[in-house]
Amino acid sequence: RLRTTLILDPTSITIINGRRRRVVGWSTIDIVRRQGPRLLLITKPGSGADLTVVNPRAGNDVMFSALIAEIQKRLNADRGYRQIS
């Protein structure tokens, strides 16, 4: 079984899958889309290949939903958006 590790920091997301490691800055991610068990991180033109994270669990997995929420939070922070209270 192949494990995928994601590291989120204030400036980038790192995806480690086996021996492959890819670091992508939040500013280069254009669109985030969920397609069934896959999370697609679509990069801006000229920023390299898009990223895919596969959720091996059920579609309503709490951990995967928390990951998506955190990615949204990081992207919003990168773009200068803040939560309105």
Secondary structure, DSSP 8 states (H G I E B T S, - for coil): ---EEEEE-SSEEEEEETTEEEEEEGGGEEEEEEETTEEEEEE-TTS---EEEE--S-TT-HHHHHHHHHHHHHHHHHTT-----
